[in-house]
Amino acid sequence: TIGQSAFQGCVSLNNVSIPASVTSLGSDAFYHCSNLTAIDMSEGNLNYSSIGGVLYNKNASLLIQCPSARSGAFEVPGSVTEIGGSAFAMNHGLTAVSMGAGVTLVGEQSFLDCQNLTEVTLGDGVVTIGQMAFANCISLGSMAIPAAVNEIGTMAFYGCQSLTNITFLGLRSPEMVGYEWVGGTNPMLLLGH
């Protein structure tokens, strides 16, 4: 077992190799390890996997952790249905992310404080955008909200200072929209509905 927040803030950690014997990983185990470039999981592990140094559950339906030092654009694999809480949080090198239609949940704080993230393409299947999912993504200029989105969590886009354009692609409003979902932003244009 690797406990909750076990390596949180270990800024000198560059690479992690996890053996097959690990059966449980606590939440935020590698949170804010700012120089971590890869998390490598033993192929024999029955509960977890890694693809290109990114940590997933065994069948890669849950993206658990993208290393904080990963930079550039990232395409979420087609097998993924859920972006885990804090999965990309505090990644200052991430510039763009695209998700396929299979993703239904963008977890809480999943992209929190990704300061250089300029482009996000949400898949058509996204139903829930979690609390603070994109909070403090200060370079994010626009966002298209897919028609399937039913819930936008509290402070989901809080502090996104460059966010000026939000387009709702559906014919109906989300049923649940959290408090201050665009607080600290200045969306000049809300399109749709």
C-alpha positions as CSV (number, residue, x, y, z in Angstrom):
1,T,0.0,0.0,0.0
2,I,1.1,3.5,-0.8
3,G,-0.8,5.9,1.5
4,Q,-2.7,9.1,0.8
5,S,-0.4,12.0,0.0
6,A,2.6,9.7,0.5
7,F,5.0,11.6,-1.8
8,Q,3.1,14.9,-1.9
9,G,5.4,17.8,-2.6
10,C,8.5,15.7,-3.2
11,V,10.0,18.2,-5.6
12,S,13.2,16.2,-6.2
13,L,11.4,13.1,-7.3
14,N,11.9,12.4,-11.0
15,N,10.7,8.9,-11.7
16,V,8.7,6.3,-9.8
17,S,8.7,2.6,-10.5
18,I,5.9,0.7,-8.7
19,P,6.1,-3.1,-8.3
20,A,3.3,-5.6,-8.8
21,S,3.0,-6.1,-5.1
22,V,1.3,-2.7,-4.6
23,T,-2.4,-3.3,-4.3
24,S,-3.6,0.1,-3.1
25,L,-2.7,3.7,-3.9
26,G,-4.0,6.5,-1.7
27,S,-5.4,9.7,-3.2
28,D,-2.9,12.4,-4.1
29,A,0.0,10.0,-3.6
30,F,2.1,12.0,-6.1
31,Y,0.4,15.4,-5.9
32,H,2.6,18.4,-6.6
33,C,5.8,16.4,-7.3
34,S,6.8,19.2,-9.7
35,N,9.8,17.4,-11.3
36,L,8.1,14.0,-11.7
37,T,8.3,12.9,-15.4
38,A,7.0,9.3,-15.2
39,I,5.2,6.8,-13.1
40,D,6.0,3.3,-14.2
41,M,3.8,0.5,-13.1
42,S,4.9,-3.2,-13.2
43,E,3.0,-5.0,-15.9
44,G,2.3,-7.7,-13.4
45,N,0.3,-5.4,-11.2
46,L,-3.4,-6.5,-10.9
47,N,-4.9,-3.1,-10.0
48,Y,-2.9,-0.4,-11.8
49,S,-1.2,0.3,-15.2
50,S,0.8,3.0,-16.8
51,I,0.9,4.2,-20.4
52,G,3.7,6.5,-21.4
53,G,4.5,7.2,-17.7
54,V,0.9,8.2,-16.8
55,L,-0.9,6.2,-14.1
56,Y,-4.2,4.5,-14.7
57,N,-6.3,1.8,-13.1
58,K,-5.8,-1.7,-14.6
59,N,-8.1,-1.4,-17.6
60,A,-7.2,2.3,-18.1
61,S,-10.7,3.5,-17.6
62,L,-9.6,5.9,-14.8
63,L,-6.7,8.3,-15.3
64,I,-5.3,8.6,-11.8
65,Q,-2.2,10.8,-12.2
66,C,-0.3,12.5,-15.0
67,P,3.2,13.4,-13.8
68,S,3.5,17.1,-12.9
69,A,6.6,17.6,-15.1
70,R,4.7,16.4,-18.2
71,S,4.7,19.2,-20.7
72,G,3.0,20.1,-24.0
73,A,-0.3,18.7,-25.3
74,F,-1.9,15.5,-23.9
75,E,-4.5,13.3,-25.6
76,V,-6.5,11.2,-23.1
77,P,-6.6,7.5,-24.3
78,G,-9.9,6.3,-25.7
79,S,-10.3,3.7,-22.9
80,V,-10.6,6.5,-20.3
81,T,-14.1,7.2,-18.9
82,E,-13.0,9.2,-15.8
83,I,-10.4,11.9,-15.1
84,G,-9.5,11.4,-11.5
85,G,-9.4,14.1,-8.8
86,S,-6.2,16.2,-9.0
87,A,-5.0,14.0,-11.9
88,F,-3.3,16.9,-13.7
89,A,-3.3,19.5,-10.8
90,M,-0.4,21.9,-10.5
91,N,1.1,20.8,-13.9
92,H,2.6,24.0,-15.2
93,G,3.9,22.5,-18.4
94,L,0.6,21.2,-19.8
95,T,-0.6,23.4,-22.7
96,A,-3.5,21.5,-24.2
97,V,-5.6,18.4,-23.4
98,S,-8.2,16.6,-25.5
99,M,-10.6,14.0,-24.3
100,G,-12.5,11.4,-26.4
101,A,-16.3,10.7,-26.3
102,G,-15.8,8.0,-23.7
103,V,-14.9,10.4,-20.8
104,T,-18.0,11.1,-18.7
105,L,-16.5,12.6,-15.6
106,V,-13.8,15.3,-15.1
107,G,-13.0,15.0,-11.4
108,E,-12.6,17.5,-8.7
109,Q,-9.5,19.7,-9.0
110,S,-8.4,17.5,-11.9
111,F,-6.7,20.5,-13.7
112,L,-6.4,22.8,-10.8
113,D,-3.7,25.5,-11.3
114,C,-2.5,24.3,-14.7
115,Q,-1.2,27.8,-15.4
116,N,-0.1,27.3,-19.0
117,L,-3.2,25.3,-20.1
118,T,-4.6,27.2,-23.1
119,E,-6.8,24.7,-24.8
120,V,-9.2,22.0,-23.5
121,T,-11.4,19.8,-25.7
122,L,-14.0,18.0,-23.7
123,G,-15.4,14.8,-25.2
124,D,-19.1,14.7,-26.2
125,G,-19.8,12.2,-23.4
126,V,-18.8,14.5,-20.5
127,V,-21.7,14.6,-18.0
128,T,-20.0,16.1,-14.9
129,I,-17.3,18.8,-14.5
130,G,-16.2,18.5,-10.9
131,Q,-15.7,21.1,-8.2
132,M,-12.7,23.3,-9.0
133,A,-11.9,21.1,-12.0
134,F,-10.2,24.0,-14.0
135,A,-9.8,26.5,-11.2
136,N,-6.9,28.9,-11.6
137,C,-6.1,27.8,-15.2
138,I,-5.1,31.4,-15.9
139,S,-4.2,30.9,-19.6
140,L,-7.5,29.2,-20.6
141,G,-9.2,31.6,-23.0
142,S,-12.3,29.8,-24.1
143,M,-14.3,26.6,-23.3
144,A,-17.0,24.6,-25.1
145,I,-19.3,22.8,-22.8
146,P,-20.7,19.6,-24.4
147,A,-24.4,19.0,-24.7
148,A,-24.3,16.0,-22.3
149,V,-23.0,18.1,-19.4
150,N,-25.6,17.9,-16.6
151,E,-23.5,19.3,-13.7
152,I,-20.8,21.9,-13.3
153,G,-19.3,21.9,-9.9
154,T,-18.7,24.8,-7.5
155,M,-15.8,27.0,-8.6
156,A,-15.2,24.8,-11.7
157,F,-13.6,27.7,-13.6
158,Y,-12.8,30.0,-10.7
159,G,-9.9,32.3,-11.2
160,C,-9.5,31.6,-14.9
161,Q,-8.5,35.2,-15.6
162,S,-8.2,34.8,-19.4
163,L,-11.5,33.0,-19.9
164,T,-13.6,35.3,-22.0
165,N,-15.7,32.9,-24.1
166,I,-17.9,29.9,-22.8
167,T,-20.0,28.1,-25.4
168,F,-22.8,25.7,-24.4
169,L,-23.2,23.2,-27.2
170,G,-26.5,21.7,-25.9
171,L,-30.1,22.8,-26.2
172,R,-30.6,22.8,-22.4
173,S,-28.9,24.2,-19.4
174,P,-27.0,21.9,-17.0
175,E,-29.3,20.9,-14.1
176,M,-26.8,21.7,-11.5
177,V,-24.4,24.6,-11.6
178,G,-22.3,25.2,-8.5
179,Y,-21.6,28.4,-6.6
180,E,-19.0,30.8,-8.2
181,W,-18.5,28.4,-11.1
182,V,-17.0,31.3,-13.1
183,G,-16.0,33.4,-10.1
184,G,-12.9,35.5,-10.5
185,T,-13.2,35.4,-14.3
186,N,-14.6,37.9,-16.8
187,P,-16.5,35.8,-19.4
188,M,-17.6,38.4,-22.0
189,L,-19.5,35.9,-24.0
190,L,-21.7,33.1,-22.8
191,L,-23.1,31.3,-25.9
192,G,-25.8,28.7,-26.3
193,H,-29.3,27.8,-25.0
